[in-house]
């Protein structure tokens, strides 16, 4: 039986889609964005986070699709009354696409509204197979310049651009989200370029999370943006 690895389930979230939602954070991501504020979601392996008081927390838990669906459906009535639902985040949810494809119908059969927050960094077939079953998409756009994208995320921009091209014509409702990182992509010219790229689609500019680097020492790692951002 296939299992999915989740590092957090956050209930009653209000900024991850319409209404009151439960956000599920999938462990594992193919990118290494230098500013990532969920470093415990990057590796697909179980990790231990050691808090400053010495408390040890295991990051990651394995679920079957049925067990996770049952957990998420505990709040189905509350989510439905508010027009909310479940949001898949991460990490990168598409890194566990086959598990998602088992989980989605278990939630949809109960009428749960589904949103995904994704970098779009997955093969087109994988992206299409999941997103076509989702009600709403938050599609990240990190850097428009190919070299900047490679430098700051470690990935190839053509992968994301192919998926965005498909998304534009898919009929699936979506919003572009831009994490605004000082010194990387937050100039007035950058914002104008992102707005032009979005065309008729909505684009949301997300402020830099000043607490982004706090988790890295707890994982025994250095924050890549130290000395670059305030």
PyMOL CGO cylinders between C-alpha atoms (Angstrom):
from pymol import cmd
from pymol.cgo import CYLINDER

trace = [
    CYLINDER, 0.00, 0.00, 0.00, 1.40, 3.37, -1.06, 0.3, 1, 1, 1, 1, 1, 1,
    CYLINDER, 1.40, 3.37, -1.06, 2.07, 5.90, 1.69, 0.3, 1, 1, 1, 1, 1, 1,
    CYLINDER, 2.07, 5.90, 1.69, 2.55, 9.65, 1.65, 0.3, 1, 1, 1, 1, 1, 1,
    CYLINDER, 2.55, 9.65, 1.65, 4.98, 11.53, 3.85, 0.3, 1, 1, 1, 1, 1, 1,
    CYLINDER, 4.98, 11.53, 3.85, 3.57, 14.65, 5.51, 0.3, 1, 1, 1, 1, 1, 1,
    CYLINDER, 3.57, 14.65, 5.51, 5.45, 17.03, 7.83, 0.3, 1, 1, 1, 1, 1, 1,
    CYLINDER, 5.45, 17.03, 7.83, 2.54, 19.13, 9.05, 0.3, 1, 1, 1, 1, 1, 1,
    CYLINDER, 2.54, 19.13, 9.05, -1.25, 19.31, 9.00, 0.3, 1, 1, 1, 1, 1, 1,
    CYLINDER, -1.25, 19.31, 9.00, -2.40, 22.83, 9.85, 0.3, 1, 1, 1, 1, 1, 1,
    CYLINDER, -2.40, 22.83, 9.85, -6.09, 23.28, 10.62, 0.3, 1, 1, 1, 1, 1, 1,
    CYLINDER, -6.09, 23.28, 10.62, -8.24, 26.41, 10.29, 0.3, 1, 1, 1, 1, 1, 1,
    CYLINDER, -8.24, 26.41, 10.29, -5.95, 28.27, 7.89, 0.3, 1, 1, 1, 1, 1, 1,
    CYLINDER, -5.95, 28.27, 7.89, -7.33, 31.39, 6.22, 0.3, 1, 1, 1, 1, 1, 1,
    CYLINDER, -7.33, 31.39, 6.22, -4.79, 32.39, 3.57, 0.3, 1, 1, 1, 1, 1, 1,
    CYLINDER, -4.79, 32.39, 3.57, -4.36, 29.17, 1.58, 0.3, 1, 1, 1, 1, 1, 1,
    CYLINDER, -4.36, 29.17, 1.58, -7.52, 29.42, -0.48, 0.3, 1, 1, 1, 1, 1, 1,
    CYLINDER, -7.52, 29.42, -0.48, -11.18, 30.34, 0.01, 0.3, 1, 1, 1, 1, 1, 1,
    CYLINDER, -11.18, 30.34, 0.01, -12.90, 29.85, 3.36, 0.3, 1, 1, 1, 1, 1, 1,
    CYLINDER, -12.90, 29.85, 3.36, -11.61, 27.93, 6.35, 0.3, 1, 1, 1, 1, 1, 1,
    CYLINDER, -11.61, 27.93, 6.35, -9.13, 25.29, 5.24, 0.3, 1, 1, 1, 1, 1, 1,
    CYLINDER, -9.13, 25.29, 5.24, -6.87, 22.50, 6.38, 0.3, 1, 1, 1, 1, 1, 1,
    CYLINDER, -6.87, 22.50, 6.38, -3.41, 22.78, 4.83, 0.3, 1, 1, 1, 1, 1, 1,
    CYLINDER, -3.41, 22.78, 4.83, -1.38, 19.61, 4.31, 0.3, 1, 1, 1, 1, 1, 1,
    CYLINDER, -1.38, 19.61, 4.31, 2.38, 20.01, 3.98, 0.3, 1, 1, 1, 1, 1, 1,
    CYLINDER, 2.38, 20.01, 3.98, 3.99, 17.31, 1.84, 0.3, 1, 1, 1, 1, 1, 1,
    CYLINDER, 3.99, 17.31, 1.84, 7.61, 16.39, 2.59, 0.3, 1, 1, 1, 1, 1, 1,
    CYLINDER, 7.61, 16.39, 2.59, 10.12, 16.53, -0.24, 0.3, 1, 1, 1, 1, 1, 1,
    CYLINDER, 10.12, 16.53, -0.24, 10.85, 19.09, -2.93, 0.3, 1, 1, 1, 1, 1, 1,
    CYLINDER, 10.85, 19.09, -2.93, 13.01, 18.92, -6.09, 0.3, 1, 1, 1, 1, 1, 1,
    CYLINDER, 13.01, 18.92, -6.09, 13.99, 22.60, -5.77, 0.3, 1, 1, 1, 1, 1, 1,
    CYLINDER, 13.99, 22.60, -5.77, 16.26, 24.27, -3.23, 0.3, 1, 1, 1, 1, 1, 1,
    CYLINDER, 16.26, 24.27, -3.23, 15.04, 27.84, -3.11, 0.3, 1, 1, 1, 1, 1, 1,
    CYLINDER, 15.04, 27.84, -3.11, 17.61, 29.79, -1.11, 0.3, 1, 1, 1, 1, 1, 1,
    CYLINDER, 17.61, 29.79, -1.11, 14.89, 31.60, 0.87, 0.3, 1, 1, 1, 1, 1, 1,
    CYLINDER, 14.89, 31.60, 0.87, 12.75, 28.56, 1.66, 0.3, 1, 1, 1, 1, 1, 1,
    CYLINDER, 12.75, 28.56, 1.66, 10.92, 29.07, 4.96, 0.3, 1, 1, 1, 1, 1, 1,
    CYLINDER, 10.92, 29.07, 4.96, 10.02, 25.38, 5.29, 0.3, 1, 1, 1, 1, 1, 1,
    CYLINDER, 10.02, 25.38, 5.29, 13.46, 23.73, 5.13, 0.3, 1, 1, 1, 1, 1, 1,
    CYLINDER, 13.46, 23.73, 5.13, 12.06, 20.68, 6.93, 0.3, 1, 1, 1, 1, 1, 1,
    CYLINDER, 12.06, 20.68, 6.93, 9.97, 20.12, 3.82, 0.3, 1, 1, 1, 1, 1, 1,
    CYLINDER, 9.97, 20.12, 3.82, 12.88, 19.97, 1.37, 0.3, 1, 1, 1, 1, 1, 1,
    CYLINDER, 12.88, 19.97, 1.37, 14.17, 16.45, 1.98, 0.3, 1, 1, 1, 1, 1, 1,
    CYLINDER, 14.17, 16.45, 1.98, 11.87, 13.49, 1.50, 0.3, 1, 1, 1, 1, 1, 1,
    CYLINDER, 11.87, 13.49, 1.50, 13.65, 11.74, 4.38, 0.3, 1, 1, 1, 1, 1, 1,
    CYLINDER, 13.65, 11.74, 4.38, 12.59, 11.86, 8.01, 0.3, 1, 1, 1, 1, 1, 1,
    CYLINDER, 12.59, 11.86, 8.01, 14.56, 14.49, 9.92, 0.3, 1, 1, 1, 1, 1, 1,
    CYLINDER, 14.56, 14.49, 9.92, 14.96, 15.55, 13.53, 0.3, 1, 1, 1, 1, 1, 1,
    CYLINDER, 14.96, 15.55, 13.53, 14.60, 19.17, 14.50, 0.3, 1, 1, 1, 1, 1, 1,
    CYLINDER, 14.60, 19.17, 14.50, 16.25, 20.10, 17.80, 0.3, 1, 1, 1, 1, 1, 1,
    CYLINDER, 16.25, 20.10, 17.80, 14.69, 23.14, 19.46, 0.3, 1, 1, 1, 1, 1, 1,
    CYLINDER, 14.69, 23.14, 19.46, 16.75, 25.57, 21.53, 0.3, 1, 1, 1, 1, 1, 1,
    CYLINDER, 16.75, 25.57, 21.53, 15.39, 23.95, 24.72, 0.3, 1, 1, 1, 1, 1, 1,
    CYLINDER, 15.39, 23.95, 24.72, 16.73, 20.58, 23.58, 0.3, 1, 1, 1, 1, 1, 1,
    CYLINDER, 16.73, 20.58, 23.58, 13.34, 19.18, 22.59, 0.3, 1, 1, 1, 1, 1, 1,
    CYLINDER, 13.34, 19.18, 22.59, 13.59, 16.87, 19.59, 0.3, 1, 1, 1, 1, 1, 1,
    CYLINDER, 13.59, 16.87, 19.59, 10.84, 16.79, 16.97, 0.3, 1, 1, 1, 1, 1, 1,
    CYLINDER, 10.84, 16.79, 16.97, 10.68, 14.27, 14.16, 0.3, 1, 1, 1, 1, 1, 1,
    CYLINDER, 10.68, 14.27, 14.16, 9.75, 16.02, 10.92, 0.3, 1, 1, 1, 1, 1, 1,
    CYLINDER, 9.75, 16.02, 10.92, 7.60, 13.73, 8.82, 0.3, 1, 1, 1, 1, 1, 1,
    CYLINDER, 7.60, 13.73, 8.82, 4.96, 11.09, 9.28, 0.3, 1, 1, 1, 1, 1, 1,
    CYLINDER, 4.96, 11.09, 9.28, 3.77, 8.44, 6.84, 0.3, 1, 1, 1, 1, 1, 1,
    CYLINDER, 3.77, 8.44, 6.84, 0.08, 8.09, 6.03, 0.3, 1, 1, 1, 1, 1, 1,
    CYLINDER, 0.08, 8.09, 6.03, -2.03, 5.87, 3.85, 0.3, 1, 1, 1, 1, 1, 1,
    CYLINDER, -2.03, 5.87, 3.85, -4.39, 7.81, 1.61, 0.3, 1, 1, 1, 1, 1, 1,
    CYLINDER, -4.39, 7.81, 1.61, -7.40, 6.41, 3.50, 0.3, 1, 1, 1, 1, 1, 1,
    CYLINDER, -7.40, 6.41, 3.50, -6.05, 7.35, 6.93, 0.3, 1, 1, 1, 1, 1, 1,
    CYLINDER, -6.05, 7.35, 6.93, -5.09, 10.84, 5.81, 0.3, 1, 1, 1, 1, 1, 1,
    CYLINDER, -5.09, 10.84, 5.81, -8.48, 11.37, 4.15, 0.3, 1, 1, 1, 1, 1, 1,
    CYLINDER, -8.48, 11.37, 4.15, -10.22, 10.31, 7.36, 0.3, 1, 1, 1, 1, 1, 1,
    CYLINDER, -10.22, 10.31, 7.36, -8.12, 12.77, 9.34, 0.3, 1, 1, 1, 1, 1, 1,
    CYLINDER, -8.12, 12.77, 9.34, -8.86, 15.63, 6.95, 0.3, 1, 1, 1, 1, 1, 1,
    CYLINDER, -8.86, 15.63, 6.95, -12.57, 14.86, 6.78, 0.3, 1, 1, 1, 1, 1, 1,
    CYLINDER, -12.57, 14.86, 6.78, -13.00, 15.37, 10.52, 0.3, 1, 1, 1, 1, 1, 1,
    CYLINDER, -13.00, 15.37, 10.52, -13.56, 19.06, 9.76, 0.3, 1, 1, 1, 1, 1, 1,
    CYLINDER, -13.56, 19.06, 9.76, -15.48, 18.53, 6.53, 0.3, 1, 1, 1, 1, 1, 1,
    CYLINDER, -15.48, 18.53, 6.53, -18.66, 20.20, 7.83, 0.3, 1, 1, 1, 1, 1, 1,
    CYLINDER, -18.66, 20.20, 7.83, -16.82, 23.28, 9.10, 0.3, 1, 1, 1, 1, 1, 1,
    CYLINDER, -16.82, 23.28, 9.10, -14.93, 23.62, 5.84, 0.3, 1, 1, 1, 1, 1, 1,
    CYLINDER, -14.93, 23.62, 5.84, -18.11, 23.24, 3.80, 0.3, 1, 1, 1, 1, 1, 1,
    CYLINDER, -18.11, 23.24, 3.80, -20.02, 25.85, 5.84, 0.3, 1, 1, 1, 1, 1, 1,
    CYLINDER, -20.02, 25.85, 5.84, -17.29, 28.43, 5.21, 0.3, 1, 1, 1, 1, 1, 1,
    CYLINDER, -17.29, 28.43, 5.21, -16.77, 27.57, 1.56, 0.3, 1, 1, 1, 1, 1, 1,
    CYLINDER, -16.77, 27.57, 1.56, -13.36, 26.19, 2.47, 0.3, 1, 1, 1, 1, 1, 1,
    CYLINDER, -13.36, 26.19, 2.47, -11.60, 22.89, 1.93, 0.3, 1, 1, 1, 1, 1, 1,
    CYLINDER, -11.60, 22.89, 1.93, -8.17, 21.28, 1.86, 0.3, 1, 1, 1, 1, 1, 1,
    CYLINDER, -8.17, 21.28, 1.86, -4.98, 22.82, 0.49, 0.3, 1, 1, 1, 1, 1, 1,
    CYLINDER, -4.98, 22.82, 0.49, -1.97, 20.74, -0.55, 0.3, 1, 1, 1, 1, 1, 1,
    CYLINDER, -1.97, 20.74, -0.55, 1.32, 22.52, 0.12, 0.3, 1, 1, 1, 1, 1, 1,
    CYLINDER, 1.32, 22.52, 0.12, 4.88, 21.60, 1.02, 0.3, 1, 1, 1, 1, 1, 1,
    CYLINDER, 4.88, 21.60, 1.02, 7.60, 20.96, 0.22, 0.3, 1, 1, 1, 1, 1, 1,
    CYLINDER, 7.60, 20.96, 0.22, 6.22, 20.18, -3.20, 0.3, 1, 1, 1, 1, 1, 1,
    CYLINDER, 6.22, 20.18, -3.20, 2.98, 18.14, -3.34, 0.3, 1, 1, 1, 1, 1, 1,
    CYLINDER, 2.98, 18.14, -3.34, 3.67, 17.05, -6.93, 0.3, 1, 1, 1, 1, 1, 1,
    CYLINDER, 3.67, 17.05, -6.93, 6.78, 15.21, -5.71, 0.3, 1, 1, 1, 1, 1, 1,
    CYLINDER, 6.78, 15.21, -5.71, 4.30, 12.68, -4.27, 0.3, 1, 1, 1, 1, 1, 1,
    CYLINDER, 4.30, 12.68, -4.27, 1.91, 12.74, -7.23, 0.3, 1, 1, 1, 1, 1, 1,
    CYLINDER, 1.91, 12.74, -7.23, 0.88, 9.09, -7.13, 0.3, 1, 1, 1, 1, 1, 1,
    CYLINDER, 0.88, 9.09, -7.13, -0.12, 9.37, -3.49, 0.3, 1, 1, 1, 1, 1, 1,
    CYLINDER, -0.12, 9.37, -3.49, -2.04, 12.56, -4.29, 0.3, 1, 1, 1, 1, 1, 1,
    CYLINDER, -2.04, 12.56, -4.29, -3.92, 10.76, -7.05, 0.3, 1, 1, 1, 1, 1, 1,
    CYLINDER, -3.92, 10.76, -7.05, -5.05, 8.18, -4.48, 0.3, 1, 1, 1, 1, 1, 1,
    CYLINDER, -5.05, 8.18, -4.48, -5.99, 10.83, -1.91, 0.3, 1, 1, 1, 1, 1, 1,
    CYLINDER, -5.99, 10.83, -1.91, -7.88, 13.25, -4.17, 0.3, 1, 1, 1, 1, 1, 1,
    CYLINDER, -7.88, 13.25, -4.17, -10.90, 11.02, -5.01, 0.3, 1, 1, 1, 1, 1, 1,
    CYLINDER, -10.90, 11.02, -5.01, -11.36, 10.13, -1.33, 0.3, 1, 1, 1, 1, 1, 1,
    CYLINDER, -11.36, 10.13, -1.33, -11.84, 13.83, -0.58, 0.3, 1, 1, 1, 1, 1, 1,
    CYLINDER, -11.84, 13.83, -0.58, -13.76, 14.69, -3.73, 0.3, 1, 1, 1, 1, 1, 1,
    CYLINDER, -13.76, 14.69, -3.73, -16.37, 12.03, -3.04, 0.3, 1, 1, 1, 1, 1, 1,
    CYLINDER, -16.37, 12.03, -3.04, -17.24, 14.05, 0.06, 0.3, 1, 1, 1, 1, 1, 1,
    CYLINDER, -17.24, 14.05, 0.06, -17.41, 17.26, -1.96, 0.3, 1, 1, 1, 1, 1, 1,
    CYLINDER, -17.41, 17.26, -1.96, -14.26, 18.81, -0.47, 0.3, 1, 1, 1, 1, 1, 1,
    CYLINDER, -14.26, 18.81, -0.47, -12.86, 21.81, -2.35, 0.3, 1, 1, 1, 1, 1, 1,
    CYLINDER, -12.86, 21.81, -2.35, -9.20, 21.20, -3.18, 0.3, 1, 1, 1, 1, 1, 1,
    CYLINDER, -9.20, 21.20, -3.18, -6.43, 23.74, -3.71, 0.3, 1, 1, 1, 1, 1, 1,
    CYLINDER, -6.43, 23.74, -3.71, -2.76, 23.12, -4.47, 0.3, 1, 1, 1, 1, 1, 1,
    CYLINDER, -2.76, 23.12, -4.47, 0.21, 25.40, -3.83, 0.3, 1, 1, 1, 1, 1, 1,
    CYLINDER, 0.21, 25.40, -3.83, 2.94, 24.34, -6.22, 0.3, 1, 1, 1, 1, 1, 1,
    CYLINDER, 2.94, 24.34, -6.22, 6.26, 25.41, -7.69, 0.3, 1, 1, 1, 1, 1, 1,
    CYLINDER, 6.26, 25.41, -7.69, 5.18, 23.66, -10.88, 0.3, 1, 1, 1, 1, 1, 1,
    CYLINDER, 5.18, 23.66, -10.88, 8.47, 21.79, -10.90, 0.3, 1, 1, 1, 1, 1, 1,
    CYLINDER, 8.47, 21.79, -10.90, 7.34, 18.40, -12.20, 0.3, 1, 1, 1, 1, 1, 1,
    CYLINDER, 7.34, 18.40, -12.20, 7.08, 16.63, -15.56, 0.3, 1, 1, 1, 1, 1, 1,
    CYLINDER, 7.08, 16.63, -15.56, 4.19, 17.97, -17.64, 0.3, 1, 1, 1, 1, 1, 1,
    CYLINDER, 4.19, 17.97, -17.64, 2.34, 14.65, -17.53, 0.3, 1, 1, 1, 1, 1, 1,
    CYLINDER, 2.34, 14.65, -17.53, 2.57, 14.60, -13.73, 0.3, 1, 1, 1, 1, 1, 1,
    CYLINDER, 2.57, 14.60, -13.73, 1.49, 18.23, -13.41, 0.3, 1, 1, 1, 1, 1, 1,
    CYLINDER, 1.49, 18.23, -13.41, -1.46, 17.74, -15.76, 0.3, 1, 1, 1, 1, 1, 1,
    CYLINDER, -1.46, 17.74, -15.76, -2.62, 14.51, -14.12, 0.3, 1, 1, 1, 1, 1, 1,
    CYLINDER, -2.62, 14.51, -14.12, -2.91, 16.15, -10.69, 0.3, 1, 1, 1, 1, 1, 1,
    CYLINDER, -2.91, 16.15, -10.69, -3.87, 19.74, -11.49, 0.3, 1, 1, 1, 1, 1, 1,
    CYLINDER, -3.87, 19.74, -11.49, -6.71, 18.65, -13.78, 0.3, 1, 1, 1, 1, 1, 1,
    CYLINDER, -6.71, 18.65, -13.78, -8.38, 17.16, -10.68, 0.3, 1, 1, 1, 1, 1, 1,
    CYLINDER, -8.38, 17.16, -10.68, -7.88, 20.24, -8.49, 0.3, 1, 1, 1, 1, 1, 1,
    CYLINDER, -7.88, 20.24, -8.49, -10.38, 23.06, -7.98, 0.3, 1, 1, 1, 1, 1, 1,
    CYLINDER, -10.38, 23.06, -7.98, -7.91, 25.92, -7.59, 0.3, 1, 1, 1, 1, 1, 1,
    CYLINDER, -7.91, 25.92, -7.59, -4.15, 26.43, -8.08, 0.3, 1, 1, 1, 1, 1, 1,
    CYLINDER, -4.15, 26.43, -8.08, -1.63, 28.77, -6.49, 0.3, 1, 1, 1, 1, 1, 1,
    CYLINDER, -1.63, 28.77, -6.49, 1.19, 28.64, -9.03, 0.3, 1, 1, 1, 1, 1, 1,
    CYLINDER, 1.19, 28.64, -9.03, 4.52, 30.01, -7.82, 0.3, 1, 1, 1, 1, 1, 1,
    CYLINDER, 4.52, 30.01, -7.82, 6.57, 32.23, -10.11, 0.3, 1, 1, 1, 1, 1, 1,
    CYLINDER, 6.57, 32.23, -10.11, 9.96, 32.76, -8.52, 0.3, 1, 1, 1, 1, 1, 1,
    CYLINDER, 9.96, 32.76, -8.52, 12.28, 34.31, -11.09, 0.3, 1, 1, 1, 1, 1, 1,
    CYLINDER, 12.28, 34.31, -11.09, 11.59, 35.15, -14.73, 0.3, 1, 1, 1, 1, 1, 1,
    CYLINDER, 11.59, 35.15, -14.73, 15.24, 35.35, -15.74, 0.3, 1, 1, 1, 1, 1, 1,
    CYLINDER, 15.24, 35.35, -15.74, 16.43, 31.78, -16.51, 0.3, 1, 1, 1, 1, 1, 1,
    CYLINDER, 16.43, 31.78, -16.51, 19.87, 32.27, -15.01, 0.3, 1, 1, 1, 1, 1, 1,
    CYLINDER, 19.87, 32.27, -15.01, 18.42, 33.77, -11.83, 0.3, 1, 1, 1, 1, 1, 1,
    CYLINDER, 18.42, 33.77, -11.83, 15.98, 30.87, -11.57, 0.3, 1, 1, 1, 1, 1, 1,
    CYLINDER, 15.98, 30.87, -11.57, 18.84, 28.37, -11.83, 0.3, 1, 1, 1, 1, 1, 1,
    CYLINDER, 18.84, 28.37, -11.83, 20.98, 30.28, -9.33, 0.3, 1, 1, 1, 1, 1, 1,
    CYLINDER, 20.98, 30.28, -9.33, 18.35, 30.73, -6.64, 0.3, 1, 1, 1, 1, 1, 1,
    CYLINDER, 18.35, 30.73, -6.64, 16.32, 27.52, -6.96, 0.3, 1, 1, 1, 1, 1, 1,
    CYLINDER, 16.32, 27.52, -6.96, 18.68, 24.95, -8.45, 0.3, 1, 1, 1, 1, 1, 1,
    CYLINDER, 18.68, 24.95, -8.45, 16.14, 24.02, -11.12, 0.3, 1, 1, 1, 1, 1, 1,
    CYLINDER, 16.14, 24.02, -11.12, 15.57, 24.44, -14.84, 0.3, 1, 1, 1, 1, 1, 1,
    CYLINDER, 15.57, 24.44, -14.84, 13.02, 27.15, -15.74, 0.3, 1, 1, 1, 1, 1, 1,
    CYLINDER, 13.02, 27.15, -15.74, 11.72, 25.38, -18.85, 0.3, 1, 1, 1, 1, 1, 1,
    CYLINDER, 11.72, 25.38, -18.85, 10.09, 22.73, -16.64, 0.3, 1, 1, 1, 1, 1, 1,
    CYLINDER, 10.09, 22.73, -16.64, 7.92, 25.32, -14.90, 0.3, 1, 1, 1, 1, 1, 1,
    CYLINDER, 7.92, 25.32, -14.90, 7.22, 27.33, -18.03, 0.3, 1, 1, 1, 1, 1, 1,
    CYLINDER, 7.22, 27.33, -18.03, 5.85, 24.26, -19.84, 0.3, 1, 1, 1, 1, 1, 1,
    CYLINDER, 5.85, 24.26, -19.84, 3.45, 23.60, -17.00, 0.3, 1, 1, 1, 1, 1, 1,
    CYLINDER, 3.45, 23.60, -17.00, 2.35, 27.22, -16.81, 0.3, 1, 1, 1, 1, 1, 1,
    CYLINDER, 2.35, 27.22, -16.81, 1.63, 27.20, -20.54, 0.3, 1, 1, 1, 1, 1, 1,
    CYLINDER, 1.63, 27.20, -20.54, -0.63, 24.18, -20.03, 0.3, 1, 1, 1, 1, 1, 1,
    CYLINDER, -0.63, 24.18, -20.03, -2.27, 25.75, -16.96, 0.3, 1, 1, 1, 1, 1, 1,
    CYLINDER, -2.27, 25.75, -16.96, -3.19, 28.93, -18.84, 0.3, 1, 1, 1, 1, 1, 1,
    CYLINDER, -3.19, 28.93, -18.84, -5.33, 26.93, -21.28, 0.3, 1, 1, 1, 1, 1, 1,
    CYLINDER, -5.33, 26.93, -21.28, -6.60, 24.26, -18.90, 0.3, 1, 1, 1, 1, 1, 1,
    CYLINDER, -6.60, 24.26, -18.90, -9.66, 26.05, -17.55, 0.3, 1, 1, 1, 1, 1, 1,
    CYLINDER, -9.66, 26.05, -17.55, -8.52, 25.34, -13.98, 0.3, 1, 1, 1, 1, 1, 1,
    CYLINDER, -8.52, 25.34, -13.98, -8.80, 28.56, -11.90, 0.3, 1, 1, 1, 1, 1, 1,
    CYLINDER, -8.80, 28.56, -11.90, -5.41, 29.79, -10.75, 0.3, 1, 1, 1, 1, 1, 1,
    CYLINDER, -5.41, 29.79, -10.75, -3.47, 32.69, -9.27, 0.3, 1, 1, 1, 1, 1, 1,
    CYLINDER, -3.47, 32.69, -9.27, 0.23, 33.37, -9.69, 0.3, 1, 1, 1, 1, 1, 1,
    CYLINDER, 0.23, 33.37, -9.69, 2.14, 33.88, -6.44, 0.3, 1, 1, 1, 1, 1, 1,
    CYLINDER, 2.14, 33.88, -6.44, 5.49, 35.63, -6.30, 0.3, 1, 1, 1, 1, 1, 1,
    CYLINDER, 5.49, 35.63, -6.30, 7.63, 35.38, -3.14, 0.3, 1, 1, 1, 1, 1, 1,
    CYLINDER, 7.63, 35.38, -3.14, 9.29, 38.81, -3.06, 0.3, 1, 1, 1, 1, 1, 1,
    CYLINDER, 9.29, 38.81, -3.06, 12.89, 38.35, -1.92, 0.3, 1, 1, 1, 1, 1, 1,
    CYLINDER, 12.89, 38.35, -1.92, 15.05, 41.44, -1.24, 0.3, 1, 1, 1, 1, 1, 1,
    CYLINDER, 15.05, 41.44, -1.24, 17.88, 41.68, -3.73, 0.3, 1, 1, 1, 1, 1, 1,
    CYLINDER, 17.88, 41.68, -3.73, 16.52, 38.83, -5.84, 0.3, 1, 1, 1, 1, 1, 1,
    CYLINDER, 16.52, 38.83, -5.84, 13.18, 39.70, -7.41, 0.3, 1, 1, 1, 1, 1, 1,
    CYLINDER, 13.18, 39.70, -7.41, 11.60, 42.58, -5.49, 0.3, 1, 1, 1, 1, 1, 1,
    CYLINDER, 11.60, 42.58, -5.49, 12.46, 45.69, -7.50, 0.3, 1, 1, 1, 1, 1, 1,
    CYLINDER, 12.46, 45.69, -7.50, 9.82, 47.85, -9.15, 0.3, 1, 1, 1, 1, 1, 1,
    CYLINDER, 9.82, 47.85, -9.15, 11.03, 46.58, -12.52, 0.3, 1, 1, 1, 1, 1, 1,
    CYLINDER, 11.03, 46.58, -12.52, 10.67, 42.99, -11.30, 0.3, 1, 1, 1, 1, 1, 1,
    CYLINDER, 10.67, 42.99, -11.30, 7.08, 43.62, -10.23, 0.3, 1, 1, 1, 1, 1, 1,
    CYLINDER, 7.08, 43.62, -10.23, 6.24, 45.16, -13.58, 0.3, 1, 1, 1, 1, 1, 1,
    CYLINDER, 6.24, 45.16, -13.58, 7.75, 42.16, -15.35, 0.3, 1, 1, 1, 1, 1, 1,
    CYLINDER, 7.75, 42.16, -15.35, 5.78, 39.71, -13.20, 0.3, 1, 1, 1, 1, 1, 1,
    CYLINDER, 5.78, 39.71, -13.20, 2.55, 41.63, -13.84, 0.3, 1, 1, 1, 1, 1, 1,
    CYLINDER, 2.55, 41.63, -13.84, 3.22, 41.57, -17.60, 0.3, 1, 1, 1, 1, 1, 1,
    CYLINDER, 3.22, 41.57, -17.60, 3.99, 37.85, -17.43, 0.3, 1, 1, 1, 1, 1, 1,
    CYLINDER, 3.99, 37.85, -17.43, 0.69, 37.18, -15.65, 0.3, 1, 1, 1, 1, 1, 1,
    CYLINDER, 0.69, 37.18, -15.65, -1.24, 38.83, -18.51, 0.3, 1, 1, 1, 1, 1, 1,
    CYLINDER, -1.24, 38.83, -18.51, -4.93, 38.63, -17.54, 0.3, 1, 1, 1, 1, 1, 1,
    CYLINDER, -4.93, 38.63, -17.54, -4.33, 36.32, -14.58, 0.3, 1, 1, 1, 1, 1, 1,
    CYLINDER, -4.33, 36.32, -14.58, -4.21, 37.57, -11.02, 0.3, 1, 1, 1, 1, 1, 1,
    CYLINDER, -4.21, 37.57, -11.02, -0.79, 37.80, -9.38, 0.3, 1, 1, 1, 1, 1, 1,
    CYLINDER, -0.79, 37.80, -9.38, -0.15, 38.02, -5.64, 0.3, 1, 1, 1, 1, 1, 1,
    CYLINDER, -0.15, 38.02, -5.64, 3.12, 39.41, -4.33, 0.3, 1, 1, 1, 1, 1, 1,
    CYLINDER, 3.12, 39.41, -4.33, 4.04, 37.74, -1.03, 0.3, 1, 1, 1, 1, 1, 1,
    CYLINDER, 4.04, 37.74, -1.03, 6.30, 39.63, 1.38, 0.3, 1, 1, 1, 1, 1, 1,
    CYLINDER, 6.30, 39.63, 1.38, 9.59, 38.08, 2.40, 0.3, 1, 1, 1, 1, 1, 1,
    CYLINDER, 9.59, 38.08, 2.40, 9.28, 36.03, 5.57, 0.3, 1, 1, 1, 1, 1, 1,
    CYLINDER, 9.28, 36.03, 5.57, 11.82, 37.61, 7.92, 0.3, 1, 1, 1, 1, 1, 1,
    CYLINDER, 11.82, 37.61, 7.92, 11.71, 34.49, 10.11, 0.3, 1, 1, 1, 1, 1, 1,
    CYLINDER, 11.71, 34.49, 10.11, 12.63, 32.25, 7.18, 0.3, 1, 1, 1, 1, 1, 1,
    CYLINDER, 12.63, 32.25, 7.18, 16.11, 31.45, 8.48, 0.3, 1, 1, 1, 1, 1, 1,
    CYLINDER, 16.11, 31.45, 8.48, 15.12, 30.52, 12.03, 0.3, 1, 1, 1, 1, 1, 1,
    CYLINDER, 15.12, 30.52, 12.03, 14.53, 26.82, 11.38, 0.3, 1, 1, 1, 1, 1, 1,
    CYLINDER, 14.53, 26.82, 11.38, 17.83, 26.07, 9.65, 0.3, 1, 1, 1, 1, 1, 1,
    CYLINDER, 17.83, 26.07, 9.65, 20.02, 25.92, 12.78, 0.3, 1, 1, 1, 1, 1, 1,
    CYLINDER, 20.02, 25.92, 12.78, 17.43, 23.62, 14.39, 0.3, 1, 1, 1, 1, 1, 1,
    CYLINDER, 17.43, 23.62, 14.39, 18.14, 21.20, 11.53, 0.3, 1, 1, 1, 1, 1, 1,
    CYLINDER, 18.14, 21.20, 11.53, 21.90, 21.69, 11.80, 0.3, 1, 1, 1, 1, 1, 1,
    CYLINDER, 21.90, 21.69, 11.80, 22.03, 23.67, 8.56, 0.3, 1, 1, 1, 1, 1, 1,
    CYLINDER, 22.03, 23.67, 8.56, 23.09, 27.17, 7.52, 0.3, 1, 1, 1, 1, 1, 1,
    CYLINDER, 23.09, 27.17, 7.52, 20.54, 29.54, 5.99, 0.3, 1, 1, 1, 1, 1, 1,
    CYLINDER, 20.54, 29.54, 5.99, 21.63, 30.21, 2.37, 0.3, 1, 1, 1, 1, 1, 1,
    CYLINDER, 21.63, 30.21, 2.37, 20.39, 33.81, 2.47, 0.3, 1, 1, 1, 1, 1, 1,
    CYLINDER, 20.39, 33.81, 2.47, 22.42, 34.87, 5.52, 0.3, 1, 1, 1, 1, 1, 1,
    CYLINDER, 22.42, 34.87, 5.52, 24.25, 38.06, 4.62, 0.3, 1, 1, 1, 1, 1, 1,
    CYLINDER, 24.25, 38.06, 4.62, 22.11, 38.57, 1.52, 0.3, 1, 1, 1, 1, 1, 1,
    CYLINDER, 22.11, 38.57, 1.52, 18.80, 39.61, 3.06, 0.3, 1, 1, 1, 1, 1, 1,
    CYLINDER, 18.80, 39.61, 3.06, 18.21, 41.50, 6.33, 0.3, 1, 1, 1, 1, 1, 1,
]
cmd.load_cgo(trace, "trace")
